[in-house]
Amino acid sequence: MPVQIIVYQGKKILYANYEGLKSAEKVMETLAEFESVLKSQKEKILVLANYKDTFVSPAFINQMKSLSKTVFPEKVEKSAVFGLDGMKKMLFQAYLVVTRDSMKAFGSEEEAKKYLIGS
């Protein structure tokens, strides 16, 4: 299941797992599912995304920029990503500059989860 609510040390986290998605279509389907689940949350939630071995398209970046302005401020308490390498790291840095999003990148899932829960 690419998008799900997980519990880590008693805290709910919305987890978007893009790992291994190589087609723009699959990535956008997962992003749409993520957006739907995020919008359905009654209160702000922690968000974690895995981008390991993922294809990131311009359409994906544009949709993320849109969400950062419209949905994230109301629904996201704190967000973290992992699995970025090469070009994805550069795109992530550009995304942060353009959106002024406070999302943080980490080298592993465990580091990202610890950041989210504040330990």
N, C-alpha and C positions, 0 to 999 in steps of 0.2 A: 504494500500500500504506500504510494508515494507521499501522501499527505495524511498526517494523523496527529492526534493529541497524545503525547506521552507524558509520563510522570517521572520526574527525576528528583530524588531527595524531597519528595512531598510537594514539588512545584509542577504545575501544568505548563507544558511547552508545546507550542504548535510546531511540528517538525515537517519540513518540506524536503524530501529526499529526491534530488535530481540525479543521483549517482548513476553513471553509465548511460544516461539518455543522450543519444547521438544525433537524433533528428530534431529540427526546429519544431516540428509538429508535436512531438511527445513532450518537449520542454514547455511549450505553450499550453498544452493540455494540463500539465501538472501545475503550471502557474495559475491557470484559471481555477483549478480545484483549490489551490492554496488561497486564492482571493476569496472564493466562496466561503470556505471554512472560516477564514479570518473575519469576514464581514458578519458572519453569524454569531460571533462571540459577543456576549453581553457586556463584558468588561475587558480592559486591556490584558494582553497575554504576552508571555515570553515567546520569541520566535527563533527557531534554529533552522538553518538550511545547509544541505550537503551538496556541493558542486563538484565532487570528485568525478573525473572522466566525463564531463558534461559538455555538450555543445551549447554555447551561448550566442544567440542571434541578435542582430540589431532590434528586431521586434521585441525580444525579451527585455532588453535594456530599456527600450522606450516604455514598455508597460510597467516595469519596475519604477522608472522615474515618475510615471503617472501615479502609481500607488503610493509612492513616498510623499506625495503632496495631498492626496485625497483620503486614503484609507489608513496608512500607517500612523499618522498623528493621533487618531481617535482609537485605534485598536491595538497598537504595539507598545508594550511597556519597555522592552529591551530586546535587541536582536543581535544575533551572531551567526557567522558563516564559517565553514571550513571546506577544505578540498580545493582551494584556489591555487592555480599554478600558472606560470608564464603569462600569456595574454589575458587570462581571466583576472590575474592580480592587477594588471594595468587598467583593465576595464572597471574593476571594483574601485580602484583609487579615483578614476575619473567620475564614476557614479557618485562617490562621496563628496567630491568637490562640487559637482553640479547640483546635487540635491541637499547638501548639508545634513545628510542623514547621519545618525550616530552609531550605525551598525559597525560591529567590530569583526575582524577576520582572525581566525586561529588556525594553528597547524593540525589540530586534532579535534575530534568530536568531544572528547572528555574535557579539554581545555575550554571549549566553547560553552559546554554545559555548566562548568564551574563558574565561568564569568556570569552567565545568565542568572544563576541563583545567588551570586554574590559571595562565593566562598573561594 
